[in-house]
């Protein structure tokens, strides 16, 4: 097995689907799937994760220092002083500009990773091996990375590749759209249109310079190819790598027979408006008018998920949901739980009558996988990634994104707990066969090999351009060194 330096660049290593994916990729880079017991056999790859924030009170166990997480020593926090949005001086009032600030932060992180690559001499930096840089969320720093990394192909006689993992195009994650679907049809101002045009063009042009691109679902791949015609014309290899769940972190289906009682209806999502959690509250209201009183007394709903006390949207949306529950007259049935522990999360998934997944056009969605593995059926909106993970009528229900449709599916499971139990067991087998970490690990390392192969092919095909990049890159590095000496 080829040993490599694999460096990840991710903006904020908090708690969320994108962060879980980066951690899974890093863990897969350390594990060796070529031997039978891959959970304990390690490869000789070197892994680093560059991020601008890793709050130890709001992160996964794998990167938690106090819990001695496997990846805790791999994390490099750089640029935490950079803001995540523009604020008015002295008042701390938000002026927006999150995309611009994210672009600046990803540039800074990339420069830090490149600097360490060139000048790090510690034991964790193996200069005698090929290196793959894995960047996600935003690709805008990729051209600069190529410019500064190409000289390594000659000076170090080793190959450097760049892989971009696209969760979803950033141009479709703006405030007036939901995962690419326009929600606010008001005309943008000239300044905002210009601002977004520059960022969107930079995203498309930058992604085209990656050696290899991975996406989290066929749905995302379709959106990428439709949204970025220049990227499509460049013919950059683009493959699907479904996220996985770490089965070791989740319990198998409960030994208790779910058909004997009605478990809680569970929602697990970050408290963000695009998660569309109000859909579940409205469905519960419909159920209270439809179900007999004896079943309503057994009904309970748990709405839980990631919650950042410094995130205005998290704070405001949670308050809006509580107010909506009160206005609908269902607040006594609903309990809200924020930033739950892994243990509590596993318990909810295992004991749930079903897990409701309400986002529309979700890129992939890791929650349905976790729920099905824990033995709970999933009721999800019939759009986006869940169409590729939930088997309608077998491991759950895929329904239209209306409260009436959700209420009908929930009513079927509430009145027939035995069916919910059977769907949960089918879901557990489905996830084990198709999404467990061992399969994910093998596919990931195969993609790493492919990315390095394409990096080598690109170099051989455009040798003249490489020399130009190399000359400019060496000159830029020399200039930085010279300036540094002047001020030392």
C-alpha positions in Angstrom: 0.0 0.0 0.0 1.4 3.4 -1.0 2.0 5.7 2.0 1.3 9.4 1.6 0.8 12.7 3.4 -2.9 13.5 3.4 -3.7 17.1 4.4 -7.3 18.2 5.0 -8.4 21.8 4.9 -11.8 22.5 6.4 -13.2 25.8 7.7 -14.8 25.0 11.0 -14.5 21.6 12.7 -17.7 21.8 14.8 -20.6 19.3 14.8 -22.4 18.7 11.5 -22.6 16.5 8.5 -19.7 18.1 6.6 -17.5 17.9 9.7 -18.4 14.3 10.3 -17.4 13.5 6.7 -14.0 15.1 7.1 -13.4 13.2 10.2 -14.5 9.9 8.5 -12.1 10.7 5.6 -9.2 11.3 8.0 -10.0 8.1 9.9 -10.2 6.2 6.7 -6.8 7.6 5.7 -5.3 6.1 8.8 -6.9 2.7 8.5 -5.6 -0.1 6.3 -8.5 -2.0 4.6 -6.2 -4.5 2.9 -6.0 -6.7 6.0 -9.0 -8.5 7.6 -9.1 -6.5 10.8 -9.0 -3.0 9.4 -10.4 -1.4 12.6 -7.1 -2.1 14.4 -4.6 -2.2 11.5 -3.1 1.2 10.6 -1.6 2.5 7.5 1.5 4.6 7.4 -0.2 7.6 5.9 0.3 10.9 7.7 -2.8 13.0 8.3 -3.2 16.6 9.2 -6.4 18.7 9.5 -6.2 22.5 9.1 -9.2 24.4 10.4 -9.9 27.9 11.7 -12.0 26.7 14.6 -12.2 23.6 16.7 -14.2 24.4 19.9 -13.5 21.5 22.3 -16.9 21.9 23.8 -18.6 21.6 20.5 -16.7 19.0 18.4 -16.7 15.3 17.7 -14.9 12.9 20.1 -12.3 12.0 17.5 -10.8 15.5 17.7 -11.4 16.1 21.4 -8.2 16.5 23.3 -9.6 15.7 26.7 -11.1 12.5 25.4 -7.8 11.7 23.7 -9.5 11.4 20.3 -7.6 9.6 17.6 -7.3 12.7 15.4 -6.8 15.2 18.2 -3.1 15.4 17.5 -3.7 15.9 13.8 -5.6 19.2 14.1 -3.9 22.5 13.3 -6.0 25.5 14.2 -5.0 28.5 12.1 -6.7 31.9 11.5 -9.1 31.8 14.5 -8.7 35.6 14.6 -10.4 36.0 11.2 -14.1 36.9 11.4 -16.8 34.6 10.0 -18.9 37.7 8.9 -18.5 41.4 8.6 -19.7 43.3 11.7 -20.2 47.0 12.4 -17.3 48.2 14.7 -18.2 48.8 18.3 -21.9 47.6 17.9 -21.1 44.1 16.8 -24.1 44.3 14.4 -23.9 41.8 11.5 -23.5 43.2 8.0 -23.4 39.8 6.3 -20.5 38.9 4.0 -20.2 35.4 5.3 -19.2 34.0 1.9 -16.5 36.6 1.5 -15.1 35.9 5.0 -15.2 32.2 4.3 -13.2 32.8 1.2 -10.6 34.8 3.1 -10.3 32.1 5.8 -10.0 29.3 3.3 -7.1 31.2 1.6 -5.4 31.7 4.9 -5.8 28.1 5.9 -4.4 27.0 2.5 -1.4 29.2 2.8 -0.7 27.9 6.3 -0.9 24.3 5.0 1.4 25.1 2.1 3.9 26.9 4.3 4.1 23.9 6.6 4.4 21.6 3.7 7.5 23.5 2.4 9.2 24.4 5.6 8.0 21.9 8.2 10.9 19.6 9.4 9.1 17.8 12.2 8.7 14.0 12.4 5.0 14.3 11.2 6.1 15.8 7.9 7.4 13.1 5.6 9.0 15.0 2.8 10.0 11.7 1.0 6.4 10.8 0.2 3.7 12.1 -2.2 1.2 14.5 -0.7 -2.5 14.9 -1.4 -4.3 18.1 -0.3 -8.0 17.5 0.4 -10.1 20.7 0.5 -13.9 20.9 0.9 -16.6 23.6 1.3 -14.9 26.2 -0.9 -12.5 25.5 -3.8 -11.4 29.1 -4.4 -7.9 28.7 -3.0 -7.1 25.7 -5.4 -5.4 27.8 -8.2 -3.1 29.5 -5.6 -2.3 26.1 -4.1 -1.3 24.8 -7.5 0.9 27.8 -8.1 2.8 27.3 -4.8 2.8 23.5 -4.8 3.9 22.7 -8.4 7.6 23.4 -7.7 7.5 20.5 -5.3 7.1 18.1 -8.2 10.6 19.1 -9.3 12.5 20.3 -6.2 11.3 17.4 -4.1 10.8 15.0 -7.0 7.4 14.0 -5.5 3.9 14.4 -6.7 1.4 16.8 -5.2 -2.3 16.3 -5.8 -5.4 18.4 -5.0 -8.8 16.7 -4.4 -11.9 18.7 -3.8 -14.9 17.2 -2.0 -18.1 19.1 -2.9 -20.9 18.9 -0.4 -22.9 21.2 -2.5 -22.1 24.3 -4.7 -21.7 27.3 -2.5 -23.6 29.5 -5.1 -26.7 27.6 -4.2 -26.3 28.1 -0.4 -27.1 31.8 -0.4 -29.8 33.3 1.8 -32.4 33.6 -1.0 -32.2 30.0 -2.0 -32.6 26.6 -0.3 -30.1 24.1 -1.7 -30.4 25.7 -5.2 -34.1 26.4 -5.2 -34.9 30.1 -5.2 -37.2 31.1 -2.3 -36.9 34.9 -2.4 -37.7 36.1 -5.9 -37.1 39.7 -5.1 -34.6 41.2 -7.4 -31.1 41.5 -6.0 -29.4 44.9 -5.8 -26.7 45.7 -8.3 -24.0 45.5 -5.6 -25.2 42.2 -4.3 -25.5 40.8 -7.8 -22.0 41.8 -8.6 -20.7 40.4 -5.3 -22.3 37.1 -5.9 -21.2 37.0 -9.6 -17.6 37.4 -8.6 -17.8 34.7 -5.9 -19.8 32.3 -8.1 -17.4 32.7 -11.0 -14.4 32.2 -8.7 -16.0 29.0 -7.3 -16.5 27.5 -10.8 -13.1 28.5 -12.2 -11.3 27.3 -9.1 -13.0 23.9 -9.0 -11.9 23.3 -12.5 -8.3 23.3 -11.4 -8.7 20.4 -9.0 -7.1 17.1 -10.0 -10.1 15.1 -8.9 -13.5 16.0 -7.5 -15.7 13.9 -5.2 -19.4 14.6 -4.4 -21.6 13.2 -1.7 -24.5 12.0 -4.0 -25.7 11.6 -7.5 -28.1 14.5 -6.8 -25.2 16.8 -5.9 -23.3 15.6 -9.0 -26.2 16.5 -11.2 -26.4 20.0 -9.6 -22.7 20.6 -10.0 -22.7 19.7 -13.7 -25.8 21.8 -14.4 -24.5 24.8 -12.5 -20.9 24.9 -13.7 -20.7 24.6 -17.5 -17.0 25.6 -17.6 -16.2 22.9 -15.0 -18.1 20.4 -17.1 -16.2 21.4 -20.3 -12.9 21.0 -18.5 -13.7 17.3 -17.9 -12.3 17.1 -14.4 -12.9 13.5 -13.1 -16.0 13.7 -10.8 -17.1 10.7 -8.8 -19.6 10.0 -6.0 -18.4 8.9 -2.6 -21.3 8.5 -0.2 -20.6 9.4 3.4 -20.6 6.6 5.9 -21.4 6.2 9.5 -19.0 4.8 12.1 -20.9 1.7 13.2 -18.8 1.4 16.3 -20.3 4.7 17.6 -23.9 3.4 17.3 -25.8 0.6 19.0 -27.6 -2.0 16.9 -31.4 -2.1 17.0 -32.8 -2.4 20.4 -33.7 -5.8 21.7 -37.0 -4.4 23.0 -39.9 -5.0 20.7 -41.0 -1.7 19.3 -44.4 -3.1 18.4 -45.3 -3.2 22.1 -45.2 0.6 22.6 -45.0 3.9 20.7 -41.6 5.4 20.9 -40.8 9.1 20.4 -40.9 10.7 17.0 -37.5 12.2 16.6 -36.0 15.0 14.5 -32.2 15.4 14.5 -30.9 18.4 12.7 -28.9 21.6 13.3 -31.2 24.5 14.3 -31.1 26.1 10.9 -34.1 27.4 8.8 -33.1 25.3 5.8 -33.7 22.2 7.8 -37.4 23.0 7.6 -38.2 21.6 11.1 -41.5 23.5 11.3 -42.9 21.0 8.8 -42.8 18.4 11.6 -44.6 20.7 14.1 -47.4 21.3 11.6 -47.7 17.6 10.9 -48.0 16.9 14.6 -50.8 19.4 14.8 -52.7 17.5 12.0 -52.1 14.2 14.0 -53.7 15.6 17.1 -56.9 16.3 15.1 -56.8 12.9 13.5 -55.7 10.3 16.0 -57.8 8.9 18.9 -57.2 10.5 22.3 -55.5 7.3 23.7 -52.8 7.4 21.0 -52.3 11.1 21.4 -51.5 10.5 25.1 -48.7 8.2 24.1 -47.3 10.6 21.5 -44.1 12.4 22.2 -41.8 14.3 19.9 -38.1 15.1 20.4 -36.5 17.8 18.3 -32.7 17.7 18.9 -29.6 18.7 17.2 -26.5 20.9 16.9 -26.8 24.3 18.5 -24.2 27.0 18.6 -24.7 29.7 21.3 -22.7 32.1 19.2 -24.8 31.5 16.0 -27.6 34.0 15.6 -29.6 31.8 13.3 -29.5 28.9 15.7 -30.7 31.1 18.6 -33.5 32.8 16.5 -34.7 29.6 14.8 -35.0 27.7 18.1 -37.1 30.5 19.5 -39.3 30.6 16.4 -39.9 26.8 16.7 -40.9 27.1 20.3 -43.3 29.9 19.5 -44.8 27.9 16.6 -45.3 24.9 18.9 -47.1 27.1 21.4 -49.3 28.7 18.7 -50.2 25.3 17.2 -51.1 24.0 20.7 -48.7 21.1 20.6 -46.0 22.4 23.0 -46.8 19.8 25.6 -46.0 17.0 23.1 -42.7 18.6 22.0 -39.3 18.6 23.8 -36.3 20.6 22.4 -32.8 19.3 23.1 -29.7 21.2 22.0 -26.2 20.0 21.4 -26.9 16.5 22.7 -24.2 14.0 23.6 -23.3 11.1 21.4 -24.8 8.8 24.0 -28.1 10.6 24.0 -28.1 10.8 20.2 -27.7 7.0 20.0 -30.4 6.4 22.5 -32.9 8.6 20.6 -32.1 6.9 17.3 -32.5 3.4 18.9 -35.7 4.1 20.7 -37.5 6.2 18.1 -40.8 5.1 16.5 -39.4 6.9 13.5 -37.0 9.7 12.6 -38.4 12.6 10.5 -36.0 14.2 8.1 -37.5 17.4 6.9 -34.9 19.3 4.7 -35.8 19.9 1.1 -33.2 19.1 -1.6 -30.7 18.0 1.1 -27.4 17.2 -0.5 -27.1 13.8 1.1 -28.1 13.6 4.7 -26.2 11.5 7.2 -29.1 11.3 9.7 -31.2 8.8 7.7 -28.3 6.4 7.7 -27.8 6.7 11.4 -31.5 6.2 12.1 -31.8 3.2 9.8 -28.8 1.5 11.3 -30.2 2.0 14.8 -33.3 0.2 13.7 -35.7 3.2 13.2 -37.6 3.8 10.0 -37.2 7.2 8.3 -39.8 9.6 7.0 -38.1 12.0 4.7 -38.9 14.6 2.0 -38.8 13.0 -1.4 -36.0 15.1 -2.9 -32.2 15.3 -2.9 -29.9 12.7 -1.2 -32.5 10.7 0.8 -33.8 9.3 -2.5 -30.5 7.4 -2.7 -30.5 6.1 0.8 -34.1 5.5 2.0 -35.9 2.7 0.3 -39.5 3.9 0.1 -42.0 1.5 1.7 -39.2 -0.8 2.9 -36.9 1.2 5.2 -39.1 4.2 5.6 -41.3 6.6 3.6 -40.3 9.2 1.0 -43.1 11.8 0.9 -43.9 15.2 -0.6 -42.7 18.1 1.5 -46.1 19.0 3.0 -47.4 18.7 6.5 -50.3 16.6 5.3 -48.0 14.0 3.6 -45.8 13.8 6.7 -48.9 13.4 9.0 -50.2 10.6 6.8 -46.9 8.6 7.0 -46.6 9.2 10.7 -50.2 8.1 11.2 -49.4 4.8 9.5 -46.5 4.1 11.8 -48.3 5.2 15.0 -51.3 3.0 14.3 -49.1 0.1 13.2 -45.9 -0.1 15.4 -45.2 -3.6 14.1 -44.6 -2.2 10.6 -42.3 0.4 12.1 -40.3 -2.4 13.8 -40.0 -4.4 10.6 -38.9 -1.3 8.6 -36.3 -0.5 11.2 -34.7 -4.0 11.0 -34.7 -3.8 7.2 -33.0 -0.4 7.4 -30.3 -1.8 9.7 -29.4 -4.5 7.1 -29.6 -1.9 4.3 -27.0 0.4 5.9 -24.7 -2.4 7.0 -24.6 -3.8 3.5 -24.1 -0.5 1.7 -22.8 2.2 3.9 -20.6 0.8 6.6 -17.2 2.3 7.3 -15.2 -0.6 5.8 -16.7 -0.1 2.3 -16.3 3.7 2.7 -12.6 3.2 3.7 -11.8 1.1 0.7 -13.5 3.4 -1.8 -11.9 6.5 -0.3 -8.3 5.1 -0.5 -9.0 4.0 -4.1 -10.1 7.6 -4.9 -6.9 8.8 -3.3 -4.9 6.6 -5.7 -6.9 7.9 -8.6 -6.4 11.6 -7.6 -2.6 11.1 -7.5 -2.8 9.3 -10.9 -4.6 12.2 -12.4 -2.1 14.6 -10.9 0.7 12.7 -12.6 -1.2 12.6 -15.9 -1.8 16.4 -15.8 1.8 17.1 -15.2 3.0 14.9 -18.1 0.4 16.4 -20.5 1.2 20.0 -19.8 4.9 20.0 -19.1 5.4 23.5 -20.5 2.7 25.0 -18.3 4.1 23.2 -15.3 7.5 24.9 -15.9 5.7 28.2 -15.9 3.9 27.4 -12.7 7.1 26.2 -11.2 9.0 29.3 -12.1 6.3 31.6 -10.8 5.9 29.4 -7.7 9.7 29.4 -6.9 9.8 33.2 -7.5 6.8 33.7 -5.1 8.5 31.5 -2.4 11.8 33.3 -2.9 10.0 36.6 -2.5 8.4 35.6 0.7 11.7 34.3 2.0 13.4 37.6 1.0 10.8 39.7 2.6 10.9 37.7 5.8 14.7 38.2 6.0 14.3 42.0 5.6 12.0 42.1 8.7 13.9 39.5 10.8 
